[in-house]
Amino acid sequence: MKEFDIVPSLKIKRKAVFDLEGIYKMMREWLDINGLIGNFKEVSYGEGITPRGKDIIIDWETHHDVSSYVRFKIRVTFLILGINK
């Protein structure tokens, strides 16, 4: 199957206080509302401690079959660096 990137990448960079748990839940709810939660899987989750703080990486994947010939795949990566409470 041939793949095309519709949205090659979307990055949000922010140095501020934010609610990681809230963003995580909101994005899962968006997948559910849009009928994408049935094929959802958390491909990987990793965390580690560095001198600047805690780093977390989370990879999600889901898809939607438009027809027997077309499938939309959605991949989401959370890369959170230097978390300090």
Residue pairs with C-beta under 8 A, 6 or more apart in sequence:
1 71
3 73
6 72
20 56
20 80
20 83
24 58
24 78
27 60
27 76
28 37
28 40
31 37
31 40
31 62
35 64
36 62
36 63
36 64
36 74
37 62
39 62
39 63
39 64
40 60
40 61
40 62
41 60
41 61
41 62
42 58
42 59
42 60
43 59
43 60
43 61
44 57
44 58
44 59
45 56
45 57
45 58
45 59
46 56
46 57
46 58
47 54
47 55
47 56
47 57
48 54
48 55
49 55
50 81
50 82
52 81
52 82
53 81
53 82
53 83
53 84
54 82
54 83
54 84
55 80
55 81
55 82
55 83
56 78
56 79
56 80
56 83
57 77
57 78
57 79
57 80
58 77
58 78
59 75
59 76
59 77
59 78
60 74
60 75
60 76
60 77
60 78
61 73
61 74
61 75
61 76
62 73
62 74
63 71
63 72
63 73
63 74
64 71
64 72
64 74
65 71
66 72
